[in-house]
């Protein structure tokens, strides 16, 4: 895909409706290619590209049986990476060590299982230090319940990170609590 045109967006806006479970058996060569692409995207996501977390989480659900739509969506992520190859995580030592997080969740975003997806990201010194996007393990009965579930996971991560920073002897001069921002 060296000569492929770059894309400015990660996925199609209607990707959740297009990327559905394949009802036929995919050829073994397609499965091998797709799983190879997903492994490469996972590596990029876990190292320096938190913007890939949702796409990789979604695409990896279909690694054992996929369609051409799934391969097309995975290749679109590669074209997005080509267009945004200069993006990465930077830390600004001159900023204060404000430790903060953001979380969000959708409600019943998976059209097949009606499961919600939640995500969080945490920053320290202006750079991302941890992130996650995954399908929730329980079915939320309302958007509020879905948001609380996502916020609970973010709070658990914040507590773990605070303990890690304490072990690393990170000292925050102001000793202020971690701020976790949500959309509603």
N, C-alpha and C positions, 0 to 999 in steps of 0.2 A: 504494500500500500504506500510505497514511497512517493508515487506520483499522484496519489489521491488528493482531491481538493480538501482543504481544511473546513471545519464546521465551527460556527460561533456558539452553537448550543449543544448541550450534552445529549439530549434525547428529543424525540418528537413530543409535541405537547399532548398528544393522545396515546402515549406509549403504554399506559396502563390498560387501555382498551385493546391495543394491537397485540401486546405480548401476553398471550394466553397459553394455557397448556396445550401441547401438541397431541392430537388424537391418533396420529399414525407414528410408526417407528422410524426414527431418523437413521440415515445411513451411518455406519461406523466412522467413515472418514469425516463426515460433518461433525459428529460428536467430538472426535479427537481435535479437529480444528477449533471448534467452539470452546472446548475446555482449555485449550492452550491460550486462546485469547483472554478468557476469563482469568486464568492464572496470572498472566502478564498484567492485566488491569488491577488485580488484587495487589500485586506487588507495588505498582505505582500508587495505589490508594493508601496502602498501609505505610508507605515511606514519606511521601510529601504531597499527596493530592487528596485532601479531604473532600473536595468538590465531586469526586467520583463515587463517594460512599453509597449514595442511593442507587445510582445506576448499576454498580457492581452487585449490590445486594439484590436488586431486582433481576438482573440477568443471570446471576448464579442459581436462581431457583429452577432454571430450565436446563441445567448442565447435563442431565441424563437423557433428556428427550426434547429435542428442539425442532424448530422449523426454520425456513429461510428468513422469516421475519426476525427471529432471534439473532441469526448471524448478521443480518443487516443492521440491527440495533447495536450489536457489539462493534461492528466495523465503524459505525457512526461515532462511537465513543473514541475509537482510535483516531478518526479524523478530527474530532474535538481536541484530543491531545496534541495532534500535529499543529493545530491552529493556536494552542495555548501552551506550547512547550516551554516558554520562558516564565511561566507562573511557578511559584513555589512558596515555601514558608520562610518568612524572614522574621527575625527577632531584633527588636530595637532596644538595646541596653540602656538608652537614655530615657526611655519611657519608664513610668513607675511600674512596679511589678503587679499591677492590677490583675488579679486572678478572677476571671469571670467566665460564665458559660451561657450558652443559648440552647434552647430546646424547642421542638415543635413536633406535632403529631397530626396525622390525618385521621379521619374516622372512616373505617370500612373501605379503605382505599383499594384493597385487593378485591376485585370484582368476583372472583371465584370463591374465596373463603370468607369474605367480608371481614378479614382481619385488618387492623390498623397498622400503620407504619409509624415508628417514632425515631427521632434522631436527636443527637446533641453534639455540641462542639465546645471545647474549653480553650481559653487563651491565657497566656502568661507572657509578659513583656511584648505584647503586640503580635505574637505568633501563636499559631495553633499547636497545642500540645497533645490533645487527644480528641477523637471523634468517633461516632458510631451511627449507623443507620440500619435498622432491622425491623422485621415484622414483629408485632407484639404477639406474645404467646397466648393471650386470652382474647376473647372477642368482647370488645367494649360495647356497651348498650347505648352510649351517647357520646357526642363529641367531647363533652366535659370529662367523662371517664377516660377516654382515649388520651386527652391532654394530661390528666393527672397521672396516668400510667407512664407516659413519656417523661413527665417532670420527676416522678419517683426514680426512674432509672438514671436521670441526670443527677439527682441529689445523691444517689448511691455512688456514682462516679466521682462527684465533688468530694465526698467524704474520703474516698480512697485516695484521691489526689492530694487532699490536705494532709493525710497521714504520710504519704510518700514525701511530700515537701518537708514535713517535719523531720522525717528520717534523714533527709538530705541536708538538714540544718538550714533550710531556706527561712530567712527571717523577713517578715513583712513589717516595716517600720510602724505602720498604722494599726496593725492587728485588726483589720476590718473583716467582716464575714465575706464569704464568697457570694457574689451576686449571680443569680441564675435568671436569665431573661426568657420570657415566653411570649407568645403572640396574643394571648387573650386570658 
